Amino acid sequence: MWGGASAGESVSNASDQFSDSVNVDAFSKISVFGSTSNYSDEFEVQLSHDDSNWFELTTSFIQVDYSTGHFGFVVDAPFQYIRLKKKSTGGSGTDTVWAILSAK
């Protein structure tokens, strides 16, 4: 979704940023896990049926561990696309983020 476990991706703080969307239509359960260099980052899970119109999954709150920057969640997948939204921190600069999706 963003970078990989061996190398993160620079993500701007100036505005909301979105990960790559992933088609999970063939799967029933997914897990997303990753890390951020900014321990106060806020993320939300977004879902879509067409990869164009996005809706927040309000039942999933992504808690970033304040000592490591790690986060993760597991969710049933009765939807076609998923992505993460990193909320703007309003400042300049970038954070290093990686997020990986695993499905079954």
A tleap script that builds the chain and sets N, CA, C and O, in Angstrom:
source leaprc.protein.ff14SB
mol = sequence {
  NMET TRP GLY GLY ALA SER ALA GLY GLU SER
  VAL SER ASN ALA SER ASP GLN PHE SER ASP
  SER VAL ASN VAL ASP ALA PHE SER LYS ILE
  SER VAL PHE GLY SER THR SER ASN TYR SER
  ASP GLU PHE GLU VAL GLN LEU SER HIE ASP
  ASP SER ASN TRP PHE GLU LEU THR THR SER
  PHE ILE GLN VAL ASP TYR SER THR GLY HIE
  PHE GLY PHE VAL VAL ASP ALA PRO PHE GLN
  TYR ILE ARG LEU LYS LYS LYS SER THR GLY
  GLY SER GLY THR ASP THR VAL TRP ALA ILE
  LEU SER ALA CLYS
}
set mol.1.N position { 0.825 -1.183 0.000 }
set mol.1.CA position { 0.000 0.000 0.000 }
set mol.1.C position { 0.874 1.253 0.000 }
set mol.1.O position { 0.667 2.177 -0.786 }
set mol.2.N position { 1.872 1.257 0.919 }
set mol.2.CA position { 2.904 2.295 0.938 }
set mol.2.C position { 4.235 1.602 1.159 }
set mol.2.O position { 4.373 0.833 2.111 }
set mol.3.N position { 5.213 1.851 0.310 }
set mol.3.CA position { 6.545 1.297 0.506 }
set mol.3.C position { 6.542 -0.203 0.721 }
set mol.3.O position { 5.726 -0.913 0.134 }
set mol.4.N position { 7.446 -0.691 1.556 }
set mol.4.CA position { 7.535 -2.101 1.904 }
set mol.4.C position { 8.227 -2.250 3.237 }
set mol.4.O position { 8.734 -1.269 3.782 }
set mol.5.N position { 8.259 -3.449 3.770 }
set mol.5.CA position { 8.822 -3.668 5.097 }
set mol.5.C position { 10.303 -3.309 5.157 }
set mol.5.O position { 10.816 -2.976 6.225 }
set mol.6.N position { 10.996 -3.373 4.013 }
set mol.6.CA position { 12.421 -3.051 4.022 }
set mol.6.C position { 12.690 -1.573 3.724 }
set mol.6.O position { 13.784 -1.077 3.998 }
set mol.7.N position { 11.703 -0.866 3.165 }
set mol.7.CA position { 11.898 0.545 2.849 }
set mol.7.C position { 10.558 1.268 2.836 }
set mol.7.O position { 9.644 0.884 2.106 }
set mol.8.N position { 10.448 2.311 3.643 }
set mol.8.CA position { 9.227 3.097 3.680 }
set mol.8.C position { 9.145 4.061 2.511 }
set mol.8.O position { 10.057 4.147 1.689 }
set mol.9.N position { 8.050 4.772 2.454 }
set mol.9.CA position { 7.796 5.759 1.407 }
set mol.9.C position { 7.624 7.115 2.073 }
set mol.9.O position { 6.963 7.209 3.107 }
set mol.10.N position { 8.204 8.169 1.503 }
set mol.10.CA position { 8.042 9.517 2.046 }
set mol.10.C position { 6.636 10.014 1.738 }
set mol.10.O position { 6.195 9.995 0.589 }
set mol.11.N position { 5.939 10.458 2.781 }
set mol.11.CA position { 4.558 10.906 2.647 }
set mol.11.C position { 4.457 12.310 3.236 }
set mol.11.O position { 4.847 12.536 4.381 }
set mol.12.N position { 3.935 13.246 2.457 }
set mol.12.CA position { 3.860 14.653 2.848 }
set mol.12.C position { 2.931 14.867 4.038 }
set mol.12.O position { 1.934 14.162 4.201 }
set mol.13.N position { 3.276 15.854 4.868 }
set mol.13.CA position { 2.430 16.256 5.992 }
set mol.13.C position { 1.499 17.411 5.634 }
set mol.13.O position { 0.584 17.718 6.399 }
set mol.14.N position { 1.708 18.048 4.501 }
set mol.14.CA position { 1.008 19.278 4.157 }
set mol.14.C position { -0.478 19.077 3.872 }
set mol.14.O position { -1.272 19.996 4.069 }
set mol.15.N position { -0.862 17.889 3.411 }
set mol.15.CA position { -2.264 17.621 3.101 }
set mol.15.C position { -2.547 16.137 3.338 }
set mol.15.O position { -1.625 15.350 3.549 }
set mol.16.N position { -3.824 15.764 3.303 }
set mol.16.CA position { -4.176 14.357 3.429 }
set mol.16.C position { -3.518 13.570 2.300 }
set mol.16.O position { -3.487 14.030 1.159 }
set mol.17.N position { -2.998 12.399 2.610 }
set mol.17.CA position { -2.326 11.552 1.623 }
set mol.17.C position { -2.997 10.181 1.610 }
set mol.17.O position { -3.480 9.709 2.639 }
set mol.18.N position { -3.024 9.547 0.438 }
set mol.18.CA position { -3.715 8.274 0.272 }
set mol.18.C position { -2.750 7.207 -0.230 }
set mol.18.O position { -1.914 7.462 -1.097 }
set mol.19.N position { -2.881 6.013 0.331 }
set mol.19.CA position { -2.072 4.887 -0.136 }
set mol.19.C position { -2.597 4.426 -1.491 }
set mol.19.O position { -3.625 4.907 -1.968 }
set mol.20.N position { -1.884 3.495 -2.098 }
set mol.20.CA position { -2.418 2.829 -3.284 }
set mol.20.C position { -3.679 2.092 -2.874 }
set mol.20.O position { -3.772 1.605 -1.748 }
set mol.21.N position { -4.650 2.003 -3.773 }
set mol.21.CA position { -5.835 1.195 -3.493 }
set mol.21.C position { -5.528 -0.249 -3.891 }
set mol.21.O position { -4.729 -0.501 -4.793 }
set mol.22.N position { -6.172 -1.184 -3.207 }
set mol.22.CA position { -5.946 -2.600 -3.459 }
set mol.22.C position { -7.289 -3.270 -3.688 }
set mol.22.O position { -8.220 -3.098 -2.900 }
set mol.23.N position { -7.389 -4.042 -4.780 }
set mol.23.CA position { -8.601 -4.805 -5.072 }
set mol.23.C position { -8.573 -6.075 -4.216 }
set mol.23.O position { -7.712 -6.936 -4.399 }
set mol.24.N position { -9.519 -6.183 -3.283 }
set mol.24.CA position { -9.593 -7.337 -2.378 }
set mol.24.C position { -10.871 -8.137 -2.598 }
set mol.24.O position { -11.311 -8.869 -1.711 }
set mol.25.N position { -11.465 -7.996 -3.777 }
set mol.25.CA position { -12.743 -8.628 -4.084 }
set mol.25.C position { -12.703 -10.150 -3.921 }
set mol.25.O position { -13.717 -10.750 -3.564 }
set mol.26.N position { -11.574 -10.777 -4.171 }
set mol.26.CA position { -11.477 -12.243 -4.117 }
set mol.26.C position { -11.186 -12.773 -2.708 }
set mol.26.O position { -11.014 -13.979 -2.529 }
set mol.27.N position { -11.131 -11.891 -1.709 }
set mol.27.CA position { -10.732 -12.311 -0.366 }
set mol.27.C position { -11.836 -12.038 0.649 }
set mol.27.O position { -12.655 -11.139 0.460 }
set mol.28.N position { -11.853 -12.812 1.717 }
set mol.28.CA position { -12.875 -12.626 2.749 }
set mol.28.C position { -12.342 -11.931 3.999 }
set mol.28.O position { -13.121 -11.369 4.768 }
set mol.29.N position { -11.042 -11.961 4.212 }
set mol.29.CA position { -10.451 -11.333 5.395 }
set mol.29.C position { -9.104 -10.746 5.014 }
set mol.29.O position { -8.316 -11.369 4.303 }
set mol.30.N position { -8.853 -9.540 5.496 }
set mol.30.CA position { -7.567 -8.903 5.209 }
set mol.30.C position { -6.947 -8.377 6.503 }
set mol.30.O position { -7.640 -8.076 7.475 }
set mol.31.N position { -5.635 -8.279 6.480 }
set mol.31.CA position { -4.925 -7.604 7.565 }
set mol.31.C position { -4.004 -6.573 6.928 }
set mol.31.O position { -3.432 -6.793 5.860 }
set mol.32.N position { -3.882 -5.457 7.605 }
set mol.32.CA position { -2.999 -4.387 7.171 }
set mol.32.C position { -2.087 -4.074 8.355 }
set mol.32.O position { -2.551 -3.917 9.485 }
set mol.33.N position { -0.807 -3.987 8.087 }
set mol.33.CA position { 0.135 -3.665 9.148 }
set mol.33.C position { 1.245 -2.805 8.577 }
set mol.33.O position { 1.539 -2.858 7.382 }
set mol.34.N position { 1.859 -2.013 9.442 }
set mol.34.CA position { 2.917 -1.141 8.970 }
set mol.34.C position { 3.519 -0.318 10.077 }
set mol.34.O position { 3.407 -0.647 11.258 }
set mol.35.N position { 4.167 0.773 9.671 }
set mol.35.CA position { 4.870 1.626 10.623 }
set mol.35.C position { 4.984 3.037 10.044 }
set mol.35.O position { 4.987 3.227 8.828 }
set mol.36.N position { 5.075 4.007 10.931 }
set mol.36.CA position { 5.283 5.395 10.533 }
set mol.36.C position { 6.381 6.008 11.401 }
set mol.36.O position { 6.559 5.630 12.559 }
set mol.37.N position { 7.104 6.951 10.826 }
set mol.37.CA position { 8.150 7.633 11.586 }
set mol.37.C position { 7.576 8.710 12.507 }
set mol.37.O position { 8.273 9.195 13.399 }
set mol.38.N position { 6.316 9.086 12.301 }
set mol.38.CA position { 5.643 10.081 13.137 }
set mol.38.C position { 4.641 9.351 14.023 }
set mol.38.O position { 3.576 8.947 13.557 }
set mol.39.N position { 4.977 9.183 15.283 }
set mol.39.CA position { 4.161 8.371 16.193 }
set mol.39.C position { 2.790 8.979 16.472 }
set mol.39.O position { 1.929 8.305 17.037 }
set mol.40.N position { 2.569 10.222 16.093 }
set mol.40.CA position { 1.257 10.839 16.297 }
set mol.40.C position { 0.434 10.887 15.005 }
set mol.40.O position { -0.610 11.537 14.964 }
set mol.41.N position { 0.896 10.202 13.948 }
set mol.41.CA position { 0.111 10.145 12.708 }
set mol.41.C position { -1.264 9.549 12.972 }
set mol.41.O position { -1.432 8.697 13.845 }
set mol.42.N position { -2.247 10.015 12.200 }
set mol.42.CA position { -3.600 9.471 12.253 }
set mol.42.C position { -3.948 8.915 10.878 }
set mol.42.O position { -3.717 9.562 9.857 }
set mol.43.N position { -4.505 7.710 10.866 }
set mol.43.CA position { -4.908 7.045 9.635 }
set mol.43.C position { -6.381 6.700 9.704 }
set mol.43.O position { -6.937 6.541 10.791 }
set mol.44.N position { -7.017 6.583 8.545 }
set mol.44.CA position { -8.360 6.006 8.491 }
set mol.44.C position { -8.400 4.993 7.353 }
set mol.44.O position { -7.655 5.099 6.378 }
set mol.45.N position { -9.282 4.014 7.497 }
set mol.45.CA position { -9.491 2.982 6.487 }
set mol.45.C position { -10.604 3.470 5.569 }
set mol.45.O position { -11.659 3.895 6.040 }
set mol.46.N position { -10.374 3.411 4.267 }
set mol.46.CA position { -11.395 3.801 3.295 }
set mol.46.C position { -11.712 2.623 2.381 }
set mol.46.O position { -10.827 1.861 1.992 }
set mol.47.N position { -13.000 2.490 2.047 }
set mol.47.CA position { -13.498 1.392 1.213 }
set mol.47.C position { -14.199 1.949 -0.018 }
set mol.47.O position { -14.701 3.073 -0.008 }
set mol.48.N position { -14.226 1.136 -1.090 }
set mol.48.CA position { -14.881 1.555 -2.320 }
set mol.48.C position { -15.413 0.344 -3.072 }
set mol.48.O position { -14.869 -0.756 -2.978 }
set mol.49.N position { -16.471 0.567 -3.808 }
set mol.49.CA position { -17.012 -0.475 -4.688 }
set mol.49.C position { -16.526 -0.295 -6.125 }
set mol.49.O position { -16.672 -1.208 -6.938 }
set mol.50.N position { -15.944 0.877 -6.457 }
set mol.50.CA position { -15.573 1.159 -7.843 }
set mol.50.C position { -14.184 1.802 -8.000 }
set mol.50.O position { -13.816 2.181 -9.111 }
set mol.51.N position { -13.418 1.930 -6.930 }
set mol.51.CA position { -12.092 2.533 -6.944 }
set mol.51.C position { -12.136 4.032 -7.273 }
set mol.51.O position { -11.116 4.620 -7.633 }
set mol.52.N position { -13.321 4.648 -7.147 }
set mol.52.CA position { -13.472 6.084 -7.393 }
set mol.52.C position { -14.160 6.797 -6.235 }
set mol.52.O position { -13.725 7.868 -5.811 }
set mol.53.N position { -15.222 6.207 -5.731 }
set mol.53.CA position { -15.981 6.774 -4.614 }
set mol.53.C position { -15.557 6.064 -3.334 }
set mol.53.O position { -15.680 4.844 -3.218 }
set mol.54.N position { -15.053 6.843 -2.371 }
set mol.54.CA position { -14.455 6.270 -1.160 }
set mol.54.C position { -15.254 6.640 0.073 }
set mol.54.O position { -15.779 7.748 0.182 }
set mol.55.N position { -15.339 5.692 1.007 }
set mol.55.CA position { -16.088 5.858 2.238 }
set mol.55.C position { -15.241 5.395 3.413 }
set mol.55.O position { -14.546 4.383 3.322 }
set mol.56.N position { -15.298 6.136 4.520 }
set mol.56.CA position { -14.526 5.771 5.703 }
set mol.56.C position { -15.174 4.582 6.408 }
set mol.56.O position { -16.389 4.551 6.602 }
set mol.57.N position { -14.358 3.613 6.784 }
set mol.57.CA position { -14.812 2.486 7.590 }
set mol.57.C position { -14.728 2.934 9.047 }
set mol.57.O position { -13.686 2.796 9.686 }
set mol.58.N position { -15.823 3.466 9.561 }
set mol.58.CA position { -15.811 4.094 10.884 }
set mol.58.C position { -15.700 3.082 12.024 }
set mol.58.O position { -15.437 3.470 13.162 }
set mol.59.N position { -15.894 1.801 11.743 }
set mol.59.CA position { -15.781 0.795 12.797 }
set mol.59.C position { -14.343 0.374 13.044 }
set mol.59.O position { -14.080 -0.349 14.005 }
set mol.60.N position { -13.399 0.805 12.208 }
set mol.60.CA position { -11.990 0.463 12.382 }
set mol.60.C position { -11.188 1.712 12.705 }
set mol.60.O position { -11.082 2.627 11.889 }
set mol.61.N position { -10.623 1.736 13.908 }
set mol.61.CA position { -9.760 2.827 14.329 }
set mol.61.C position { -8.331 2.310 14.306 }
set mol.61.O position { -8.036 1.267 14.890 }
set mol.62.N position { -7.461 3.020 13.646 }
set mol.62.CA position { -6.065 2.597 13.571 }
set mol.62.C position { -5.285 3.317 14.662 }
set mol.62.O position { -5.093 4.532 14.606 }
set mol.63.N position { -4.846 2.565 15.637 }
set mol.63.CA position { -4.060 3.105 16.746 }
set mol.63.C position { -2.579 2.930 16.439 }
set mol.63.O position { -2.108 1.803 16.283 }
set mol.64.N position { -1.847 4.023 16.351 }
set mol.64.CA position { -0.401 3.973 16.153 }
set mol.64.C position { 0.249 3.838 17.521 }
set mol.64.O position { -0.040 4.617 18.429 }
set mol.65.N position { 1.127 2.852 17.671 }
set mol.65.CA position { 1.842 2.659 18.929 }
set mol.65.C position { 2.791 3.840 19.129 }
set mol.65.O position { 3.650 4.099 18.286 }
set mol.66.N position { 2.639 4.546 20.230 }
set mol.66.CA position { 3.404 5.769 20.471 }
set mol.66.C position { 4.874 5.538 20.801 }
set mol.66.O position { 5.640 6.497 20.888 }
set mol.67.N position { 5.280 4.293 20.986 }
set mol.67.CA position { 6.696 4.052 21.266 }
set mol.67.C position { 7.441 3.447 20.082 }
set mol.67.O position { 8.670 3.503 20.035 }
set mol.68.N position { 6.704 2.860 19.106 }
set mol.68.CA position { 7.354 2.220 17.958 }
set mol.68.C position { 6.887 2.762 16.610 }
set mol.68.O position { 7.609 2.637 15.621 }
set mol.69.N position { 5.700 3.357 16.546 }
set mol.69.CA position { 5.128 3.807 15.283 }
set mol.69.C position { 4.406 2.708 14.526 }
set mol.69.O position { 3.903 2.947 13.428 }
set mol.70.N position { 4.344 1.511 15.086 }
set mol.70.CA position { 3.689 0.381 14.418 }
set mol.70.C position { 2.169 0.480 14.532 }
set mol.70.O position { 1.641 1.042 15.492 }
set mol.71.N position { 1.475 -0.076 13.536 }
set mol.71.CA position { 0.017 -0.149 13.568 }
set mol.71.C position { -0.425 -1.385 12.805 }
set mol.71.O position { 0.351 -1.960 12.042 }
set mol.72.N position { -1.657 -1.790 13.008 }
set mol.72.CA position { -2.197 -2.930 12.279 }
set mol.72.C position { -3.646 -3.178 12.645 }
set mol.72.O position { -4.118 -2.766 13.705 }
set mol.73.N position { -4.343 -3.856 11.751 }
set mol.73.CA position { -5.730 -4.235 12.004 }
set mol.73.C position { -6.111 -5.389 11.086 }
set mol.73.O position { -5.456 -5.641 10.075 }
set mol.74.N position { -7.187 -6.086 11.459 }
set mol.74.CA position { -7.757 -7.170 10.668 }
set mol.74.C position { -9.229 -6.839 10.469 }
set mol.74.O position { -9.899 -6.384 11.396 }
set mol.75.N position { -9.733 -7.069 9.251 }
set mol.75.CA position { -11.128 -6.743 8.963 }
set mol.75.C position { -11.687 -7.748 7.945 }
set mol.75.O position { -10.974 -8.205 7.052 }
set mol.76.N position { -12.983 -8.083 8.098 }
set mol.76.CA position { -13.667 -8.859 7.064 }
set mol.76.C position { -13.771 -7.987 5.826 }
set mol.76.O position { -13.844 -6.762 5.930 }
set mol.77.N position { -13.780 -8.616 4.642 }
set mol.77.CA position { -13.691 -7.842 3.404 }
set mol.77.C position { -14.876 -8.053 2.461 }
set mol.77.O position { -14.696 -8.615 1.380 }
set mol.78.N position { -16.074 -7.622 2.835 }
set mol.78.CA position { -17.194 -7.696 1.893 }
set mol.78.C position { -17.277 -6.448 1.012 }
set mol.78.O position { -18.362 -5.908 0.793 }
set mol.79.N position { -16.137 -5.998 0.515 }
set mol.79.CA position { -16.033 -4.806 -0.329 }
set mol.79.C position { -14.975 -5.094 -1.380 }
set mol.79.O position { -14.253 -6.086 -1.281 }
set mol.80.N position { -14.877 -4.232 -2.390 }
set mol.80.CA position { -13.958 -4.516 -3.490 }
set mol.80.C position { -12.594 -3.860 -3.349 }
set mol.80.O position { -11.583 -4.490 -3.661 }
set mol.81.N position { -12.533 -2.617 -2.889 }
set mol.81.CA position { -11.256 -1.900 -2.805 }
set mol.81.C position { -11.051 -1.333 -1.400 }
set mol.81.O position { -12.004 -1.010 -0.690 }
set mol.82.N position { -9.785 -1.226 -1.028 }
set mol.82.CA position { -9.419 -0.640 0.249 }
set mol.82.C position { -8.181 0.233 0.050 }
set mol.82.O position { -7.339 -0.046 -0.804 }
set mol.83.N position { -8.086 1.288 0.851 }
set mol.83.CA position { -6.894 2.124 0.894 }
set mol.83.C position { -6.817 2.765 2.275 }
set mol.83.O position { -7.780 2.731 3.041 }
set mol.84.N position { -5.663 3.350 2.581 }
set mol.84.CA position { -5.483 4.089 3.818 }
set mol.84.C position { -5.373 5.577 3.520 }
set mol.84.O position { -4.831 5.979 2.491 }
set mol.85.N position { -5.885 6.371 4.416 }
set mol.85.CA position { -5.746 7.822 4.335 }
set mol.85.C position { -4.902 8.255 5.529 }
set mol.85.O position { -5.254 7.978 6.676 }
set mol.86.N position { -3.789 8.934 5.259 }
set mol.86.CA position { -2.969 9.528 6.318 }
set mol.86.C position { -3.421 10.973 6.438 }
set mol.86.O position { -3.285 11.757 5.499 }
set mol.87.N position { -3.951 11.315 7.587 }
set mol.87.CA position { -4.467 12.660 7.782 }
set mol.87.C position { -3.326 13.665 7.901 }
set mol.87.O position { -2.283 13.372 8.485 }
set mol.88.N position { -3.537 14.838 7.346 }
set mol.88.CA position { -2.543 15.902 7.377 }
set mol.88.C position { -2.219 16.299 8.808 }
set mol.88.O position { -3.107 16.386 9.656 }
set mol.89.N position { -0.943 16.540 9.066 }
set mol.89.CA position { -0.546 17.094 10.357 }
set mol.89.C position { -0.398 18.611 10.259 }
set mol.89.O position { -0.084 19.282 11.242 }
set mol.90.N position { -0.631 19.139 9.053 }
set mol.90.CA position { -0.647 20.582 8.853 }
set mol.90.C position { 0.707 21.243 8.717 }
set mol.90.O position { 0.785 22.447 8.469 }
set mol.91.N position { 1.755 20.492 8.871 }
set mol.91.CA position { 3.075 21.097 8.787 }
set mol.91.C position { 3.758 20.786 7.475 }
set mol.91.O position { 3.193 20.145 6.588 }
set mol.92.N position { 4.980 21.254 7.375 }
set mol.92.CA position { 5.774 20.923 6.196 }
set mol.92.C position { 6.553 19.654 6.495 }
set mol.92.O position { 6.492 19.130 7.607 }
set mol.93.N position { 7.271 19.168 5.525 }
set mol.93.CA position { 8.077 17.978 5.713 }
set mol.93.C position { 7.326 16.708 5.367 }
set mol.93.O position { 6.195 16.738 4.880 }
set mol.94.N position { 7.982 15.599 5.631 }
set mol.94.CA position { 7.409 14.298 5.289 }
set mol.94.C position { 7.610 13.315 6.443 }
set mol.94.O position { 8.474 13.502 7.299 }
set mol.95.N position { 6.797 12.273 6.441 }
set mol.95.CA position { 6.957 11.130 7.327 }
set mol.95.C position { 7.316 9.939 6.456 }
set mol.95.O position { 6.974 9.906 5.274 }
set mol.96.N position { 7.998 8.969 7.028 }
set mol.96.CA position { 8.279 7.728 6.322 }
set mol.96.C position { 7.250 6.694 6.782 }
set mol.96.O position { 7.158 6.378 7.968 }
set mol.97.N position { 6.484 6.176 5.830 }
set mol.97.CA position { 5.398 5.246 6.131 }
set mol.97.C position { 5.550 4.001 5.275 }
set mol.97.O position { 5.895 4.085 4.096 }
set mol.98.N position { 5.292 2.852 5.872 }
set mol.98.CA position { 5.101 1.629 5.081 }
set mol.98.C position { 3.866 0.933 5.608 }
set mol.98.O position { 3.606 0.921 6.811 }
set mol.99.N position { 3.107 0.352 4.692 }
set mol.99.CA position { 1.895 -0.396 5.045 }
set mol.99.C position { 1.743 -1.544 4.056 }
set mol.99.O position { 1.795 -1.350 2.841 }
set mol.100.N position { 1.555 -2.726 4.590 }
set mol.100.CA position { 1.438 -3.945 3.775 }
set mol.100.C position { 0.069 -4.565 4.031 }
set mol.100.O position { -0.413 -4.583 5.164 }
set mol.101.N position { -0.544 -5.067 2.984 }
set mol.101.CA position { -1.831 -5.743 3.081 }
set mol.101.C position { -1.622 -7.230 2.833 }
set mol.101.O position { -0.920 -7.621 1.901 }
set mol.102.N position { -2.232 -8.047 3.666 }
set mol.102.CA position { -2.213 -9.501 3.503 }
set mol.102.C position { -3.652 -9.973 3.495 }
set mol.102.O position { -4.462 -9.493 4.288 }
set mol.103.N position { -3.989 -10.910 2.608 }
set mol.103.CA position { -5.386 -11.325 2.472 }
set mol.103.C position { -5.501 -12.837 2.340 }
set mol.103.O position { -4.573 -13.522 1.908 }
set mol.104.N position { -6.696 -13.343 2.736 }
set mol.104.CA position { -6.994 -14.749 2.513 }
set mol.104.C position { -8.463 -14.928 2.233 }
set mol.104.O position { -8.918 -16.051 2.017 }
savepdb mol mol.pdb
quit
